[in-house]
Amino acid sequence: MPVHVIDSLFFRDLYGTAEMRAVFDDLNLLQKWLDFEAGLARAEAALGFVPVEAAAEITRQAHASHMDIEAIKRGVDETVHPLVALIWQLSERCAGDAGRYVHWGATTQDVMDTALILQLKEAYPLFETSLSDLIDAAGELAGKHRDTLMAGRTHGQQALPITFGFKVAVWVAELRRHQERFAACKARVLIGEFGGAVGTLASVGADGLAIQARLMQELGLNVPEIAWHTARDHLAEFASVLGMITATLGKIAHEIILLQKPEFGEVEEPFAMGKVGSSTMPQKRNPMLCEAIMTLSRLTRAQTLIAFDAMNHEHERDWSSFQMEWAYLPELCVMTHGALQMTLRVLRDLRVYPDAMTRNLDVTRGTLLAERVMLELGRFVGRQTAHDLIYEAAMEAFEQRRPFADVLKERPAITAHLSAARIEALLNPAEYVGLSGVFVDRVRTSSS
């Protein structure tokens, strides 16, 4: 019975995806350990360090399907060591004397670290595809609603008109920056480890750098400049980027939740008959997907803090720190990918209600355009004087629940410069969205 939601039979697909869970499956991790051992043997054989026949036999046996999983588990329990049971078993399976060359010159953390990086190497394309798909979906949404008028809001209050496409384009630009960050740190993240006991490669002497380079070539990883047994900054960077991605996804989800409130009614996450909002209130159409995304955003934020804590190491090895990565990185990756896929689902089928957006433009009875009136009046009386005059009119319109235009037309200090027709024209929200459409086009062009 699982004790974590990412493995729960009932909840796992609300917290992650099957594809990312497979990356961090125990059998896949086991295979990555074996890939290291086989790759090391081949690298050392290529340089004449171990017999070629021994490397071939180690490679033949280095398959998870050949291993006695229960025996490895018992070995871990008895030795309180994550790898020696596997090393023993792999050595015993090898014919002849090939087994004596298993794990030659390596230390356990070399294997554990590199296996983790090999898992991240598998995870990277899943993240890259999901991010790209999400940017495309958001870009299409922004383009579709390039000119769909709505109220822009600051401090939770209506501020000025914008377009819904402009709002979404801000998301697109932010997601693209995350995409660039993720790509930029890739070379620093996908770096293998082979340093021996304290990272000096004393166990293989002068051939160490050549073996290390050949091993990384075998595994398709970058060569470390120096051992990183106690330097985990690249993993913290990776975690930070994922944390930033999910923070953005949480923000998007929260915005949709706010705009889905019946008092707004401007958008709605995907709905189909059969989706139930409440077990007791049949009318509810709750934003359950967006709430799940926000949950993942908050949970992954905690994982990034662990990543920074895991950078604190003592001397040349500190398992109390690096073992934290076995826990937080799989969770972080699974939850981040789950959040990406769920946000993609939401944006691809987001329901947008332009009529509600248009209706809400008038809930403040015209004061949404107060800035425009102020700037027009300011041409005649100066900006600050105009601000004071329009402020007083806006406050009266609000307190008395009257149309802003009516209040403006009653004030001689305003009508002396602005006719009734001009006041009405100035209060047209369609004419005061600035460069909303231009910005949408610019973002979409730069992301194509």
Buried (B, 14 or more C-beta within 10 A) or exposed (E): EEEEBBBBEEBBBBBBBEBBBEBBBEEBBBBBBBBBBBBBBBBBBBEEBBBEBBBBBBBBBBBBEEBEEEEBEEBBEEEEEBBBBBBBBBBEBBEEEBBEBBBBBBBBBBBBBBBBBBBBBBBBEBBBEBBBBBBBBBBBBBBEBBBBBBBBBEEEEBBBBBBBBBBBBBBBBBBBEBBEBBEEBBEEBBBBBBBBBBBEBEBBEEBBEBBBBBBBBBBEBBBBEEBBBBBBEBBBBBBBBBBBBBBBBBBBBBBBBBBBEEEBBBBBBBBEEEEEEEEEEEEEBBBBBBBBBBBBBEBBBEBBEBBEEBBEBEEEBBBEBBEBBEEBBBBBBBBBBBBBBBBBBBBBBBEBBBEBBBEBBEEBBBBBBBBBBBBBBBEEBEEEBBBBBBEBBBEBBBEEEBBBBBBBBEBEBBBEBBEEEEBBEBBEBEEBBEEBBEBBBEBBEEBE
